Amino acid sequence: MSITTVVLAGASGFIGSHLVRRFTEAGVEVRTVGRSGPAVWGDTAAMAHALHGADALVNLAGRSVNCRYNRRNADAIFSSRVGTTEELGRALALCRAEGGTPPPVWINASTGTIYRHATDRPQAEDDGDLGSGFSVSVARAWEQALADADVPDVRKVALRISIVLGPGSVMTPLGNLARLGLGGRMGAGTQKFSWVHLDDLFRAITFLVETPSLSGPVNVAAPGVVTNAELMAAVRRRLRVPAGLPTPAWLLDLGGVLIRTEAELVLKSRWVSPRKLLDAGFTFDYPILGPALDDILRRDRVAAPEPVRAH
């Protein structure tokens, strides 16, 4: 790995903490931007100092979307993505203005949800159709904030990430549903489920840092897209659960209200193609779902604490 120093914003989340560990294991110095530490949100000068001399800026900051989209949550989702991206743009500009050396590449998180509900064909970077609705409007503004940042000579990548699978991820609630006998299809079950293994996301980010020809929107999704019904069947099979009750769309809508989340998270058909990465020569360690689930479940078993036994 040619990277020696990376600035990571949003390092405390599920993805960010994994990246910190992987970069550190590879001998890379990780400087973080967050709510604590030497460089905190709101302190542009400290952020500019952290950026000086780094090989890359990777921004993963963003509030979880696993909530109801009421006004308060919607504002937090928007500002935690768009506002932080704008702030990083100002910090990069200040770093340059004060005679520093900003990182040559800025990889900013976005989302594969930016595309429309697609059941007819995969959505690639050059021919995908953008969708509509709150989630898409946030994604558009997020990417626009990146594009608008006045940072000449900094290569920008909008990382359109699919649903990330890893230990402790969405696999936990899906596994719990399956064990309860509720692991059947959700809604019609024909909606596409684009995903990426957490390790492949890390590898894609390092590949993008080290590939100067890639810029703009880049989809990060495993080639082996599945339907929701296929996903749930694969989860049940690995947990040795013979069957699962299907959940109709109306019940998902009702359940979303009760547990304060949005049914869109499972009902939208996300069919995201990693065309740019594949064309540039990137290979996925986990291109299909089965081996990815096997690896995640193995890691979950290893990480599980030993049961306490009475003596």
HUQUI-V130687 format. One record per residue. RES is the residue in three letters. PSI is psi as a letter, one per 40 degrees, with the letter a starting at -180 (NA if undefined). NEAR is the number of other ideal C-beta (glycine too) atoms within 8 Angstrom. D_LAST is the distance of its C-alpha to the last C-alpha in whole Angstrom. Layout:
res->RES psi->PSI near->NEAR d_last->D_LAST
res->RES psi->PSI near->NEAR d_last->D_LAST
This chain:
res->MET psi->h near->7 d_last->50
res->SER psi->e near->5 d_last->53
res->ILE psi->h near->13 d_last->52
res->THR psi->d near->7 d_last->51
res->THR psi->h near->11 d_last->50
res->VAL psi->i near->16 d_last->50
res->VAL psi->h near->16 d_last->50
res->LEU psi->h near->15 d_last->47
res->ALA psi->h near->14 d_last->47
res->GLY psi->f near->15 d_last->44
res->ALA psi->e near->14 d_last->42
res->SER psi->e near->7 d_last->39
res->GLY psi->a near->8 d_last->39
res->PHE psi->d near->9 d_last->37
res->ILE psi->d near->11 d_last->40
res->GLY psi->d near->12 d_last->41
res->SER psi->d near->10 d_last->37
res->HIS psi->d near->11 d_last->37
res->LEU psi->d near->15 d_last->41
res->VAL psi->d near->12 d_last->40
res->ARG psi->d near->8 d_last->37
res->ARG psi->d near->10 d_last->40
res->PHE psi->d near->12 d_last->43
res->THR psi->d near->9 d_last->41
res->GLU psi->d near->6 d_last->40
res->ALA psi->e near->8 d_last->43
res->GLY psi->e near->6 d_last->44
res->VAL psi->h near->11 d_last->46
res->GLU psi->h near->6 d_last->47
res->VAL psi->h near->13 d_last->45
res->ARG psi->h near->12 d_last->47
res->THR psi->i near->12 d_last->46
res->VAL psi->h near->16 d_last->48
res->GLY psi->a near->13 d_last->46
res->ARG psi->e near->5 d_last->45
res->SER psi->i near->4 d_last->44
res->GLY psi->a near->7 d_last->45
res->PRO psi->d near->7 d_last->48
res->ALA psi->h near->13 d_last->50
res->VAL psi->i near->11 d_last->49
res->TRP psi->h near->8 d_last->51
res->GLY psi->e near->5 d_last->54
res->ASP psi->g near->8 d_last->55
res->THR psi->d near->10 d_last->57
res->ALA psi->d near->7 d_last->58
res->ALA psi->d near->10 d_last->55
res->MET psi->d near->14 d_last->54
res->ALA psi->d near->14 d_last->57
res->HIS psi->d near->11 d_last->56
res->ALA psi->d near->13 d_last->53
res->LEU psi->d near->14 d_last->55
res->HIS psi->h near->10 d_last->58
res->GLY psi->e near->5 d_last->57
res->ALA psi->i near->13 d_last->54
res->ASP psi->d near->11 d_last->55
res->ALA psi->i near->13 d_last->54
res->LEU psi->h near->15 d_last->53
res->VAL psi->h near->11 d_last->50
res->ASN psi->h near->13 d_last->50
res->LEU psi->e near->13 d_last->47
res->ALA psi->h near->12 d_last->47
res->GLY psi->h near->10 d_last->47
res->ARG psi->i near->8 d_last->45
res->SER psi->i near->5 d_last->43
res->VAL psi->e near->8 d_last->45
res->ASN psi->g near->5 d_last->42
res->CYS psi->i near->10 d_last->43
res->ARG psi->i near->9 d_last->46
res->TYR psi->f near->8 d_last->49
res->ASN psi->i near->6 d_last->51
res->ARG psi->d near->5 d_last->53
res->ARG psi->d near->6 d_last->51
res->ASN psi->d near->11 d_last->48
res->ALA psi->d near->10 d_last->51
res->ASP psi->d near->8 d_last->53
res->ALA psi->d near->9 d_last->49
res->ILE psi->d near->14 d_last->49
res->PHE psi->d near->11 d_last->53
res->SER psi->d near->9 d_last->53
res->SER psi->e near->10 d_last->50
res->ARG psi->d near->15 d_last->51
res->VAL psi->d near->11 d_last->55
res->GLY psi->d near->9 d_last->55
res->THR psi->d near->15 d_last->53
res->THR psi->d near->15 d_last->55
res->GLU psi->d near->11 d_last->58
res->GLU psi->d near->12 d_last->57
res->LEU psi->d near->16 d_last->56
res->GLY psi->d near->14 d_last->59
res->ARG psi->d near->9 d_last->61
res->ALA psi->d near->12 d_last->59
res->LEU psi->d near->17 d_last->60
res->ALA psi->d near->11 d_last->63
res->LEU psi->d near->12 d_last->63
res->CYS psi->d near->14 d_last->61
res->ARG psi->d near->9 d_last->65
res->ALA psi->d near->6 d_last->67
res->GLU psi->e near->7 d_last->66
res->GLY psi->e near->3 d_last->66
res->GLY psi->i near->11 d_last->63
res->THR psi->g near->5 d_last->62
res->PRO psi->i near->13 d_last->60
res->PRO psi->i near->13 d_last->58
res->PRO psi->e near->8 d_last->60
res->VAL psi->h near->14 d_last->58
res->TRP psi->h near->16 d_last->56
res->ILE psi->h near->13 d_last->53
res->ASN psi->h near->14 d_last->53
res->ALA psi->i near->13 d_last->50
res->SER psi->a near->13 d_last->52
res->THR psi->i near->10 d_last->51
res->GLY psi->e near->15 d_last->51
res->THR psi->e near->10 d_last->52
res->ILE psi->d near->12 d_last->55
res->TYR psi->i near->13 d_last->57
res->ARG psi->i near->8 d_last->58
res->HIS psi->h near->7 d_last->56
res->ALA psi->h near->13 d_last->57
res->THR psi->e near->8 d_last->56
res->ASP psi->d near->3 d_last->60
res->ARG psi->i near->5 d_last->59
res->PRO psi->i near->8 d_last->57
res->GLN psi->h near->14 d_last->58
res->ALA psi->i near->10 d_last->59
res->GLU psi->d near->10 d_last->60
res->ASP psi->e near->5 d_last->64
res->ASP psi->e near->4 d_last->64
res->GLY psi->i near->11 d_last->61
res->ASP psi->h near->7 d_last->62
res->LEU psi->i near->9 d_last->60
res->GLY psi->a near->11 d_last->59
res->SER psi->i near->6 d_last->59
res->GLY psi->i near->7 d_last->57
res->PHE psi->d near->7 d_last->55
res->SER psi->d near->11 d_last->53
res->VAL psi->d near->12 d_last->56
res->SER psi->d near->9 d_last->58
res->VAL psi->d near->12 d_last->55
res->ALA psi->d near->12 d_last->55
res->ARG psi->d near->10 d_last->59
res->ALA psi->d near->11 d_last->59
res->TRP psi->d near->16 d_last->56
res->GLU psi->d near->13 d_last->58
res->GLN psi->d near->8 d_last->61
res->ALA psi->d near->12 d_last->60
res->LEU psi->d near->14 d_last->59
res->ALA psi->d near->7 d_last->63
res->ASP psi->e near->8 d_last->64
res->ALA psi->h near->14 d_last->63
res->ASP psi->g near->6 d_last->66
res->VAL psi->g near->12 d_last->64
res->PRO psi->i near->4 d_last->67
res->ASP psi->e near->4 d_last->66
res->VAL psi->h near->11 d_last->62
res->ARG psi->h near->8 d_last->61
res->LYS psi->h near->13 d_last->59
res->VAL psi->h near->14 d_last->57
res->ALA psi->h near->12 d_last->56
res->LEU psi->g near->13 d_last->52
res->ARG psi->g near->14 d_last->52
res->ILE psi->h near->12 d_last->48
res->SER psi->a near->14 d_last->47
res->ILE psi->h near->10 d_last->44
res->VAL psi->h near->14 d_last->41
res->LEU psi->h near->13 d_last->38
res->GLY psi->i near->13 d_last->35
res->PRO psi->h near->9 d_last->31
res->GLY psi->e near->7 d_last->31
res->SER psi->a near->11 d_last->34
res->VAL psi->e near->8 d_last->36
res->MET psi->d near->15 d_last->34
res->THR psi->d near->8 d_last->31
res->PRO psi->d near->7 d_last->33
res->LEU psi->d near->12 d_last->34
res->GLY psi->d near->11 d_last->31
res->ASN psi->d near->8 d_last->30
res->LEU psi->d near->10 d_last->33
res->ALA psi->d near->15 d_last->33
res->ARG psi->d near->9 d_last->29
res->LEU psi->e near->7 d_last->31
res->GLY psi->e near->9 d_last->33
res->LEU psi->f near->9 d_last->36
res->GLY psi->f near->15 d_last->37
res->GLY psi->a near->12 d_last->40
res->ARG psi->i near->10 d_last->43
res->MET psi->h near->13 d_last->44
res->GLY psi->b near->12 d_last->48
res->ALA psi->d near->7 d_last->50
res->GLY psi->e near->12 d_last->48
res->THR psi->e near->8 d_last->51
res->GLN psi->h near->16 d_last->50
res->LYS psi->i near->12 d_last->50
res->PHE psi->g near->12 d_last->47
res->SER psi->h near->13 d_last->47
res->TRP psi->i near->14 d_last->45
res->VAL psi->h near->17 d_last->44
res->HIS psi->i near->16 d_last->41
res->LEU psi->d near->13 d_last->40
res->ASP psi->d near->10 d_last->40
res->ASP psi->d near->13 d_last->44
res->LEU psi->d near->13 d_last->45
res->PHE psi->d near->11 d_last->44
res->ARG psi->d near->10 d_last->46
res->ALA psi->d near->14 d_last->49
res->ILE psi->d near->12 d_last->49
res->THR psi->d near->10 d_last->50
res->PHE psi->d near->11 d_last->52
res->LEU psi->d near->13 d_last->54
res->VAL psi->d near->12 d_last->54
res->GLU psi->e near->8 d_last->55
res->THR psi->g near->8 d_last->58
res->PRO psi->e near->5 d_last->61
res->SER psi->e near->5 d_last->63
res->LEU psi->h near->11 d_last->60
res->SER psi->i near->6 d_last->60
res->GLY psi->a near->8 d_last->60
res->PRO psi->h near->10 d_last->58
res->VAL psi->h near->14 d_last->56
res->ASN psi->h near->17 d_last->53
res->VAL psi->g near->14 d_last->50
res->ALA psi->h near->14 d_last->49
res->ALA psi->i near->17 d_last->48
res->PRO psi->d near->10 d_last->50
res->GLY psi->g near->7 d_last->48
res->VAL psi->i near->12 d_last->49
res->VAL psi->i near->11 d_last->47
res->THR psi->i near->10 d_last->48
res->ASN psi->d near->16 d_last->45
res->ALA psi->d near->10 d_last->45
res->GLU psi->d near->10 d_last->44
res->LEU psi->d near->12 d_last->41
res->MET psi->d near->16 d_last->39
res->ALA psi->d near->8 d_last->40
res->ALA psi->d near->12 d_last->39
res->VAL psi->d near->14 d_last->35
res->ARG psi->d near->13 d_last->35
res->ARG psi->d near->8 d_last->35
res->ARG psi->d near->9 d_last->33
res->LEU psi->e near->11 d_last->30
res->ARG psi->f near->5 d_last->31
res->VAL psi->h near->11 d_last->32
res->PRO psi->d near->4 d_last->35
res->ALA psi->i near->7 d_last->37
res->GLY psi->h near->12 d_last->37
res->LEU psi->h near->8 d_last->40
res->PRO psi->i near->8 d_last->43
res->THR psi->h near->11 d_last->43
res->PRO psi->i near->7 d_last->47
res->ALA psi->d near->10 d_last->48
res->TRP psi->d near->6 d_last->49
res->LEU psi->d near->8 d_last->45
res->LEU psi->d near->14 d_last->45
res->ASP psi->d near->9 d_last->47
res->LEU psi->d near->8 d_last->46
res->GLY psi->d near->10 d_last->42
res->GLY psi->d near->12 d_last->43
res->VAL psi->d near->8 d_last->45
res->LEU psi->d near->6 d_last->42
res->ILE psi->e near->6 d_last->39
res->ARG psi->f near->7 d_last->42
res->THR psi->a near->9 d_last->43
res->GLU psi->h near->9 d_last->46
res->ALA psi->d near->11 d_last->46
res->GLU psi->d near->8 d_last->48
res->LEU psi->d near->9 d_last->45
res->VAL psi->e near->10 d_last->45
res->LEU psi->d near->10 d_last->48
res->LYS psi->h near->9 d_last->50
res->SER psi->h near->9 d_last->51
res->ARG psi->h near->14 d_last->51
res->TRP psi->g near->13 d_last->53
res->VAL psi->h near->15 d_last->53
res->SER psi->h near->11 d_last->55
res->PRO psi->f near->13 d_last->54
res->ARG psi->d near->10 d_last->58
res->LYS psi->d near->12 d_last->58
res->LEU psi->d near->13 d_last->55
res->LEU psi->d near->9 d_last->56
res->ASP psi->d near->6 d_last->60
res->ALA psi->e near->10 d_last->59
res->GLY psi->e near->5 d_last->57
res->PHE psi->h near->10 d_last->53
res->THR psi->h near->5 d_last->51
res->PHE psi->h near->11 d_last->47
res->ASP psi->d near->8 d_last->44
res->TYR psi->g near->12 d_last->43
res->PRO psi->d near->8 d_last->46
res->ILE psi->i near->9 d_last->45
res->LEU psi->d near->12 d_last->42
res->GLY psi->d near->7 d_last->40
res->PRO psi->d near->8 d_last->39
res->ALA psi->d near->13 d_last->38
res->LEU psi->d near->13 d_last->36
res->ASP psi->d near->9 d_last->34
res->ASP psi->d near->10 d_last->34
res->ILE psi->d near->14 d_last->33
res->LEU psi->d near->12 d_last->30
res->ARG psi->d near->8 d_last->29
res->ARG psi->d near->10 d_last->29
res->ASP psi->d near->11 d_last->27
res->ARG psi->d near->7 d_last->24
res->VAL psi->d near->6 d_last->24
res->ALA psi->e near->6 d_last->24
res->ALA psi->h near->6 d_last->21
res->PRO psi->i near->3 d_last->18
res->GLU psi->h near->4 d_last->15
res->PRO psi->i near->4 d_last->13
res->VAL psi->h near->4 d_last->10
res->ARG psi->h near->4 d_last->6
res->ALA psi->i near->3 d_last->4
res->HIS psi->NA near->2 d_last->0
